[in-house]
Amino acid sequence: MPRLTPLDILEAPPKAAAEMAKLAKLNIFGIMAHGDRLLPEFSRFGGYLLNRTKLDPVLRELAIIRVGVLSQAKYEVHQHDRIGRQIGMSEALIQACREGAGSAALDPVQKLVMAFTDDVVANVRASDATYDPLAGHLPAQEMQELVMTIGFYMAVSRFLENFDVEIEAEGPPADRMPGVSRLPLP
């Protein structure tokens, strides 16, 4: 049972209602609407991370799903499993997010992303042992985008869990899913 009731667009404060008109009808947005300006700012930064970075979308989703798994954020994992499928991730790759860096389904760079994500979530500052090998494969901009993505989705997971945001009975159509507007769909 959510700690707050998701707001409908008609009952949301003005800034939140204007943003809700542009977004898929997801419970996270209905709950976040209570914060009025919080929703458009959240949406703007989240949209940037999902649609405008140079970081490979598969690496991004591996990190996001892994953050959700480590945070025990069911809603986060559910939504990004869906996004992962929509960008062409295999079920084995999605399952690897639950297994971690040792999964046989991961290629060498994906293993590094998983180990790095685990380290950042657990320790805030990644050790040289996980940072250096990954930085040898990703340019500085993509490393920065990855760190910001991990941190953002740590915050999202904590928001979801603290407000007990429930998974929707029926998801939005693919063209209304956050994070897939610019990405090729299978």
Stockholm file with secondary structure:
# STOCKHOLM 1.0

chainA/1-186         MPRLTPLDILEAPPKAAAEMAKLAKLNIFGIMAHGDRLLPEFSRFGGYLLNRTKLDPVLRELAIIRVGVLSQAKYEVHQHDRIGRQIGMSEALIQACREGAGSAALDPVQKLVMAFTDDVVANVRASDATYDPLAGHLPAQEMQELVMTIGFYMAVSRFLENFDVEIEAEGPPADRMPGVSRLPLP
#=GR chainA/1-186 SS CCSSCCCCTTTSCHHHHHHHTTSCCCHHHHHHGGGTTHHHHHHHHHHHHHHTCSSCHHHHHHHHHHHHHHTTCHHHHHHHHHHHHHTTCCHHHHHHHHHCTTCTTSCHHHHHHHHHHHHHHHHSSCCHHHHHHHHTTSCHHHHHHHHHHHHHHHHHHHHHHHTTCCCCSSCCCGGGSTTCSSSCCC
#=GC SS_cons         CCSSCCCCTTTSCHHHHHHHTTSCCCHHHHHHGGGTTHHHHHHHHHHHHHHTCSSCHHHHHHHHHHHHHHTTCHHHHHHHHHHHHHTTCCHHHHHHHHHCTTCTTSCHHHHHHHHHHHHHHHHSSCCHHHHHHHHTTSCHHHHHHHHHHHHHHHHHHHHHHHTTCCCCSSCCCGGGSTTCSSSCCC
//
